[in-house]
Amino acid sequence: RPAKAPAGLRAVDSDAQMESSFRRLLAAIEAEREDIRGSWSQLQDDRESTIAELEELRAQTEDWCAAEKAKIDAEWRRLDRLSEKMADIWPKKFDLVKINCSGTIYEVPRATLCGIDGSYLALLFSEENVQQIQPDADGCYYLDINPHCFSLIIEYLLNRRLRIDAPLPVIPKIQQLNMELLAEAWNLKPFLKENTINTLHGTSLHVNHNTVQATHPGWQVISALYPMPLANPYYFEVKVMKNPASGSSGGLALGVMGHVPQGPEIHTIRLPNAVMYNSNNGILSEVVDQAERDKVTKGVVLTDGTTMGVRHDPASRSLEFFYNGDSIGSVKIKDDALDRMRELFPVFALYVPGQVIQVEFRTSMKASLSDGMARG
């Protein structure tokens, strides 16, 4: 029979096991605490990141809302302006005007006739002016003008009631010159051609809209794209931006010509059917008498910043030259040259590399609108 273990020894073994278990428990608790602290730290980081993202989203949303509000406000303002224009085009009360144009009768709302701001038509049938014109027995205002051109104007004005940016009607070739004359006389801006420098010139000149620069030595001649209108006096002006040749004789010229310069004409200023003013010299022309040429001041030098203007008067077929806004004289074209100069193109000639001019067409020196074109 085996001997029994002492009671004291069993107690010691039990205490050792309990202590080991307790230590394992403490280690487990500490590990759990570390996990909890790590999770809490991660939650804090996530919270701060989320707050930052939400703040950024809030700022972006506010910016987007402000931008959209600005767009909406701008659109409302556009609609208000459009409503004002539509009110002019489609007035609540139609005031019909009866017009007899060379035998053709039109009945058009007065607001429609006045649709082109600044035109003679708008002035003629304005509320203030129309009361001073007495209609005939049939209640018509008589216009003694080209009926074909007037019908095209009425067509355009009526189309503008449906579309403010209505295109111009097709103008028959046989009526194009008549339409140009009428549009110029009545200041019908939609029918007027905006002149500019001809970009198809065959020279070494550099053209940027209405600014011309010389890049090679020798005469380089260029013209405007369209001839000058013939209904009223017309003015164009050149401003000298740079002229390295201003201290020499010549080197920069301008004037008019009966056609667009071509071939060898683009390399000389002694042009046929032309009137040119050459810097520091004077008038060069075979279509103007010497006595007429002497009427224009000679020796005017086109230096940096100066201007030279030309005014054409179709009634007298004369050309008046202006230096820095002051007249320096005028010339009249010979009678035997008029047939060759039915059209007059503004022409510009540069000689020295680095010269730069800026051309302005139809500036403030304009003709007044024609009078007496309507009667009762």
C-alpha positions in Angstrom: 0.0 0.0 0.0 1.6 3.3 -1.1 2.3 6.0 1.3 0.1 9.2 1.2 1.6 12.7 0.2 1.9 15.2 2.9 -0.9 17.7 3.0 1.5 20.7 2.9 3.0 19.7 -0.4 -0.5 19.6 -2.1 -1.2 23.1 -0.9 2.1 24.5 -2.4 1.3 22.9 -5.8 -2.2 24.4 -5.8 -0.9 27.9 -5.0 1.7 27.7 -7.8 -1.0 26.7 -10.3 -3.3 29.6 -9.2 -0.5 32.1 -9.5 0.3 31.0 -13.0 -3.3 31.2 -14.0 -3.6 34.6 -12.5 -0.6 35.8 -14.4 -2.0 34.5 -17.6 -5.2 36.2 -16.9 -3.5 39.5 -16.2 -1.5 39.2 -19.5 -4.8 38.5 -21.3 -6.4 41.5 -19.7 -3.5 43.8 -20.6 -3.5 42.5 -24.2 -7.2 43.2 -24.4 -6.6 46.7 -23.0 -4.0 47.3 -25.7 -6.5 46.2 -28.4 -9.1 48.5 -26.9 -6.6 51.4 -26.8 -5.6 50.7 -30.5 -9.2 50.5 -31.5 -10.0 53.8 -29.7 -7.0 55.5 -31.4 -8.2 54.3 -34.8 -11.7 55.5 -34.0 -10.3 58.9 -33.2 -8.3 59.0 -36.4 -11.3 57.9 -38.4 -13.5 60.5 -36.7 -11.0 63.3 -37.4 -10.6 62.2 -41.0 -14.4 62.0 -41.5 -14.9 65.5 -40.0 -12.2 66.9 -42.4 -13.9 65.2 -45.4 -17.3 66.5 -44.3 -15.9 70.0 -43.9 -14.4 69.8 -47.4 -17.6 68.5 -48.8 -19.6 71.3 -47.1 -17.2 73.9 -48.5 -17.4 72.4 -52.0 -21.2 72.3 -51.7 -21.4 75.9 -50.7 -19.1 76.9 -53.6 -21.2 74.9 -56.0 -24.4 76.4 -54.7 -23.0 80.0 -55.0 -21.8 79.3 -58.5 -25.2 77.9 -59.5 -27.0 80.8 -57.9 -24.8 83.2 -59.9 -25.7 81.3 -63.1 -29.4 81.4 -62.3 -29.2 85.2 -61.5 -27.3 85.8 -64.7 -30.0 83.8 -66.6 -32.8 85.8 -65.0 -31.1 89.0 -66.0 -30.7 87.7 -69.6 -34.4 86.8 -69.6 -35.3 90.3 -68.3 -33.3 91.9 -71.1 -34.9 89.5 -73.6 -38.3 90.4 -72.3 -37.5 94.1 -72.8 -36.4 93.4 -76.3 -39.5 91.3 -77.0 -41.6 94.0 -75.6 -40.1 96.4 -78.2 -40.5 93.8 -81.0 -44.0 92.6 -79.9 -45.6 95.5 -78.2 -48.9 94.9 -76.3 -50.6 97.5 -78.6 -49.8 97.4 -82.3 -49.5 100.9 -83.9 -49.7 100.0 -87.6 -48.1 102.3 -90.1 -49.3 102.2 -93.7 -46.5 102.8 -96.3 -46.8 103.3 -100.0 -43.4 102.5 -101.4 -43.4 103.3 -105.1 -46.8 101.8 -105.5 -46.5 98.8 -103.1 -48.5 99.1 -99.9 -47.2 97.8 -96.6 -48.8 97.8 -93.2 -46.1 97.3 -90.5 -46.1 97.9 -86.8 -44.3 101.1 -86.0 -42.1 99.3 -83.4 -41.0 96.9 -86.2 -40.0 99.8 -88.5 -38.0 101.3 -85.6 -36.3 98.0 -84.9 -32.8 99.1 -86.1 -31.4 101.5 -83.6 -29.8 104.6 -85.1 -31.3 104.1 -88.6 -33.0 106.7 -90.6 -36.0 104.4 -90.7 -36.2 104.4 -86.9 -35.8 108.2 -86.9 -38.4 108.7 -89.6 -41.1 106.7 -88.0 -40.3 107.5 -84.3 -43.2 108.5 -82.2 -42.0 112.1 -82.1 -41.3 112.4 -85.8 -44.2 110.5 -87.3 -46.7 113.0 -85.9 -45.1 115.8 -87.9 -45.5 113.9 -91.2 -49.0 114.0 -92.8 -50.1 110.9 -94.6 -52.0 111.1 -97.9 -55.7 110.7 -98.3 -55.5 106.9 -98.0 -53.6 107.2 -94.8 -50.3 106.2 -96.4 -46.8 107.6 -95.9 -45.1 107.7 -99.3 -41.5 106.5 -99.8 -39.9 107.3 -103.2 -37.1 104.7 -103.0 -36.2 101.4 -104.6 -39.2 99.1 -103.9 -37.2 95.9 -104.3 -34.7 97.0 -101.6 -37.4 98.2 -99.3 -39.2 94.9 -99.5 -36.0 93.1 -98.4 -35.7 95.5 -95.5 -39.3 94.8 -94.4 -38.7 91.1 -94.8 -35.7 91.3 -92.5 -37.6 93.5 -89.9 -40.5 91.1 -89.8 -38.2 88.1 -89.4 -36.6 89.8 -86.4 -39.9 89.7 -84.6 -39.6 85.9 -84.6 -35.8 85.7 -84.1 -33.7 88.6 -82.9 -30.6 87.3 -84.8 -32.5 86.7 -88.0 -30.2 86.3 -91.0 -30.3 88.8 -93.8 -32.6 88.0 -96.8 -30.9 86.9 -100.0 -30.2 90.1 -102.1 -30.3 89.5 -105.9 -27.1 90.4 -107.6 -28.8 93.1 -109.7 -29.9 94.9 -106.5 -26.7 94.6 -104.4 -25.4 98.0 -105.3 -28.8 99.6 -104.8 -29.1 97.9 -101.4 -25.6 99.0 -100.4 -26.5 102.6 -101.3 -29.7 102.5 -99.4 -28.2 100.8 -96.4 -25.4 103.4 -96.2 -27.8 106.3 -96.7 -30.2 105.0 -94.0 -27.6 103.6 -91.7 -29.1 100.1 -91.8 -26.3 98.5 -89.8 -27.2 94.8 -90.4 -27.0 95.4 -94.2 -23.7 97.3 -94.0 -20.4 95.5 -94.8 -17.7 96.0 -92.2 -14.6 96.8 -94.1 -11.2 95.3 -93.2 -7.8 94.8 -94.7 -7.7 92.3 -97.5 -5.9 89.2 -96.3 -5.5 87.9 -99.9 -2.8 90.3 -101.0 0.2 88.4 -102.3 2.7 90.6 -100.4 5.2 90.0 -97.6 3.1 92.2 -95.3 1.9 90.7 -92.0 -1.8 91.4 -91.5 -3.6 91.0 -88.1 -7.1 92.2 -88.6 -6.6 95.9 -89.4 -3.0 96.1 -88.3 -0.3 95.8 -91.0 3.4 95.3 -90.5 6.2 95.4 -93.1 8.6 92.5 -92.9 10.8 93.0 -96.0 12.3 96.0 -97.7 10.7 97.5 -100.8 7.2 98.8 -101.6 4.4 96.4 -100.5 0.9 97.7 -101.4 -2.3 96.3 -99.8 -5.9 97.4 -100.1 -9.1 97.1 -98.1 -11.4 94.2 -98.7 -14.3 96.3 -99.9 -14.6 99.6 -101.8 -15.8 102.7 -100.0 -19.6 103.2 -100.0 -20.9 105.8 -102.4 -24.1 106.9 -100.7 -22.5 109.3 -98.3 -19.1 110.8 -97.5 -16.8 108.1 -96.1 -13.7 108.4 -93.9 -10.9 106.1 -93.0 -7.8 106.7 -90.9 -4.3 105.3 -90.4 -2.4 105.5 -87.2 1.3 105.1 -87.4 2.4 102.7 -84.7 6.0 102.4 -85.8 7.9 104.0 -88.7 11.7 103.5 -88.7 11.8 105.4 -92.0 10.2 108.6 -90.7 13.5 110.6 -91.0 13.9 109.7 -94.6 12.1 110.7 -97.8 8.9 108.7 -98.3 8.6 105.1 -97.1 4.9 105.2 -96.1 1.9 106.1 -98.2 -1.9 105.8 -98.3 -4.8 106.8 -100.5 -7.4 105.2 -102.8 -7.4 103.2 -106.0 -10.0 102.3 -108.6 -9.4 98.6 -108.1 -7.5 96.1 -105.9 -3.8 96.3 -106.8 -2.6 93.2 -108.6 0.6 91.9 -110.1 3.4 94.4 -110.3 1.1 97.1 -108.8 1.7 95.6 -105.3 5.3 96.8 -105.5 5.0 100.4 -106.4 3.2 103.5 -105.3 2.9 105.0 -108.8 -0.4 103.3 -109.3 -2.8 103.7 -112.1 -6.2 105.2 -111.3 -5.1 106.0 -107.7 -4.5 109.0 -105.5 -1.7 108.4 -102.9 -0.2 110.6 -100.2 3.5 109.8 -99.7 5.0 110.7 -96.3 7.4 113.7 -96.4 6.4 114.3 -100.1 2.8 114.8 -101.0 0.2 113.7 -103.5 1.1 111.1 -106.2 -1.6 110.7 -108.9 -2.2 110.6 -112.6 -6.0 111.2 -112.1 -5.5 114.6 -110.3 -4.3 117.8 -112.0 -1.1 119.4 -110.8 -3.0 122.4 -109.6 -5.2 120.1 -107.5 -2.2 118.3 -106.1 -0.7 121.6 -105.0 -3.7 122.2 -102.8 -2.6 119.5 -100.4 0.2 120.4 -98.0 3.5 118.7 -98.9 6.2 117.5 -96.6 3.9 116.0 -93.9 6.0 113.3 -92.2 4.2 110.3 -90.8 6.1 109.6 -87.6 5.3 107.3 -84.7 1.9 108.1 -83.2 0.6 110.4 -85.9 -2.6 109.8 -87.9 -3.5 110.4 -91.6 -7.1 110.3 -92.6 -8.9 110.4 -96.0 -12.4 111.6 -96.5 -14.2 110.8 -99.8 -17.2 112.9 -100.9 -19.1 111.1 -103.7 -21.1 114.2 -104.6 -18.0 116.2 -105.6 -15.8 113.2 -106.3 -13.2 114.8 -104.1 -10.7 113.5 -101.5 -9.8 115.5 -98.4 -6.7 114.5 -96.4 -6.3 115.0 -92.6 -3.2 115.0 -90.5 -3.7 114.4 -86.8 -7.3 115.4 -87.3 -6.7 118.7 -89.2 -7.4 119.1 -92.9 -4.3 119.6 -95.0 -6.2 120.1 -98.3 -8.4 118.3 -100.8 -8.2 117.2 -104.5 -10.8 116.6 -107.1 -10.5 113.6 -109.5 -10.4 114.4 -113.2 -13.7 114.0 -115.0 -12.1 111.7 -117.6 -11.0 109.4 -114.9 -14.4 109.0 -113.1 -15.4 106.0 -115.3 -12.2 104.1 -114.2 -12.8 105.0 -110.6 -16.4 104.1 -110.0 -15.2 102.0 -107.1 -12.6 103.3 -104.7 -10.6 101.0 -102.5 -8.5 102.3 -99.5 -4.9 101.5 -100.3 -1.8 101.4 -98.0 1.9 101.1 -98.9 4.8 100.3 -96.6 8.5 100.3 -97.6 10.8 99.7 -94.6 10.8 96.5 -92.4 9.4 97.2 -88.9 6.8 99.7 -90.1 3.4 99.1 -88.4 0.2 100.9 -89.2 -3.3 100.5 -87.7 -6.3 101.2 -90.0 -9.7 102.3 -88.8 -12.6 102.3 -91.2 -15.8 104.4 -90.8 -14.6 106.4 -87.8 -16.4 109.3 -86.1 -16.2 111.5 -89.1 -19.4 110.2 -90.6 -22.0 111.6 -93.0 -25.4 112.6 -91.6 -28.5 110.7 -92.6 -30.3 111.8 -95.7 -33.3 114.0 -95.4 -36.6 114.4 -97.3 -36.9 110.7 -98.3 -40.5 110.4 -97.0 -43.5 112.6 -97.6 -47.2 112.5 -97.2 
